[in-house]
Amino acid sequence: MFPKKIIGFLLAVILIISFLLRVVNLNYNSPFNDEAVYIVIGKMGVFERDWFSYSAKKWMAGFPYFYPTLTALSYVTGGIVSSRFLNVMFGIISIEAVYVISSLIAKNDGRKYIAGLVSAAILGGATVSLYVSRLATYDIPSFSLFFLGLAALVWALTSKNANGKWFFISSSFLFFSFLAKIITGIYIPILVVYSFWKVRKNKVAYEFWKNYFFIPLALFLAIYMIFNLSSLRMYVLSQGEREKSTPLEVIREFWNNSTYVWVWWIIGSLGILMTKEYKKWLFLTFMSLCIPVFHIVTKTIWWTLAKHTFISVAFLAIIAGIGISNIIWYFEKKESRKLTSGILVLGIILFWVFSYIDLQEYNHLWINANKIIAVLHNFVNRGDKVLVEVGAPAILALYDKNYPHNITTFDWFEYRGLSGAPAYIEAIKDGYFDVVEIEGDAELKDEIHEKVSDAVWENIEENYNLVYSEGNYYVYKRKY
């Protein structure tokens, strides 16, 4: 339908617009708590050779030596903007990977390029895709590596010239995706079974699959488990103690994060089903629903579901691309195809516009703490013991002024054999901290932070003087 040069040009346009949508105003908010945590861990590991103080293996949903290193190196070159810019690039890579996957899965004629372009455009403009790509957490690097691995696997399964190279590349990308964030691990067994089913009747392809995909991937994961099983177990147990959500809450949150894309899924589904590609539609739809099902089973929602929805949106975009290419191809007359293509382009433009408008809400999911962090610089001296409710962003901002271990957040604290709220109460009563930053009522406080906050408020006045207050923020210094 289109010459390859035109296809390349259209893909370049989609990637450039997607890049611009992501790169504008990367300094939209102070570092999110997770962003700051990974940068601090990376800086301590890379520059202080201290990978153990925070016991990151026990609570991080990814390998602590991987993404924290990348984001820390980015941060020292240009602050939080550089760390976020790194993830913008990972986001663009994921869009191109989805283009390749759609092109390979679609009918092997001119429509495959349309499928790739539509899928790339939908993922490029989706609100949750924009949000995750502009956030300096390990989510988008993991997802990009996952879809690169999937693209390599699909190429290996569909290529007429079978060899082991792409199978091995796929296994490597999938493993590194798992290292970056373990959530992609729920897809690995599915892809192993699916790829085995595809090669089982072809002896040559099966041998390549077994020797270059299955065995390397199994070895990679086995080695990881041997050295990290106890840490992984600790992480799973710690997640079990967090606040739980009902299935209805999970479904509602998932829907809010992917609403517009389901319209494209409906259109794409019609296009796939009209060509009777039932198995393809069923498999891709199943892959898109793994994330909400996982969160329903684990009863988790909060910050993680919004980011994980990216994977679901990517699979929905693939369905849309393949199905819409079938619909356009159904019209044999050039005039009809041009009209359909015009409607499609208009729909994508409107989708981008509304998605970008919705992005503004994601930019303010957490309170901008830049001002209070700047204020803390005036009250904190080297060696001070500091308690901050604002969390890891304060540790990051004060990194060069006060060693991170001198700064305690509301997440975890042990004191005189106590832990949790009792430990904070005892430390405040003893005047253990030199500086305390605390916040008033806030909608975004979780149950654990609220308990600690209440405990600190009830005991702060005995040993501390208020030295700063503005809005919701208060700073106290110990009485001498």
Sequence and secondary structure as in RCSB ss.txt:
>XXXX:A:sequence
MFPKKIIGFLLAVILIISFLLRVVNLNYNSPFNDEAVYIVIGKMGVFERDWFSYSAKKWMAGFPYFYPTLTALSY
VTGGIVSSRFLNVMFGIISIEAVYVISSLIAKNDGRKYIAGLVSAAILGGATVSLYVSRLATYDIPSFSLFFLGL
AALVWALTSKNANGKWFFISSSFLFFSFLAKIITGIYIPILVVYSFWKVRKNKVAYEFWKNYFFIPLALFLAIYM
IFNLSSLRMYVLSQGEREKSTPLEVIREFWNNSTYVWVWWIIGSLGILMTKEYKKWLFLTFMSLCIPVFHIVTKT
IWWTLAKHTFISVAFLAIIAGIGISNIIWYFEKKESRKLTSGILVLGIILFWVFSYIDLQEYNHLWINANKIIAV
LHNFVNRGDKVLVEVGAPAILALYDKNYPHNITTFDWFEYRGLSGAPAYIEAIKDGYFDVVEIEGDAELKDEIHE
KVSDAVWENIEENYNLVYSEGNYYVYKRKY
>XXXX:A:secstr
   HHHHHHHHHHHHHHHHHHHHTTTTSSS  HHHHHHHHHHHHHHHH   STT GGGT SS TTTHHHHHHHHH
HHHHHHHHHHHHHHHHHHHHHHHHHHHHHHS SSTHHHHHHHHHHHHHHH HHHHHHHTS SSHHHHHHHHHHHH
HHHHHHHH SS  SHHHHHHHHHHHHHHHH GGGGGTHHHHHHHHHHHHTT HHHHHHHIIIIIHHHHHHHHHHH
HHHHHHHHHHHHHHHTS    HHHHHHHHHHHHHHHHHHHHHHHHHHHHTT HHHHHHHHHHHHHHHHHHHHHT 
 HHHHHHHHHHHHHHHHHHHHHHHHHHHHH  SHHHHHHHHHHHHHHHHHHHHHHHHHHHHHTTSS   HHHHHH
HHHH  TT  EEESS HHHHHHTTTTS GGGEE SS  EETTEESHHHHHHHHHHT  SEEEEE   TT  HHHH
HHHHHHHHHSTTTEEEEEEETTEEEEEE  
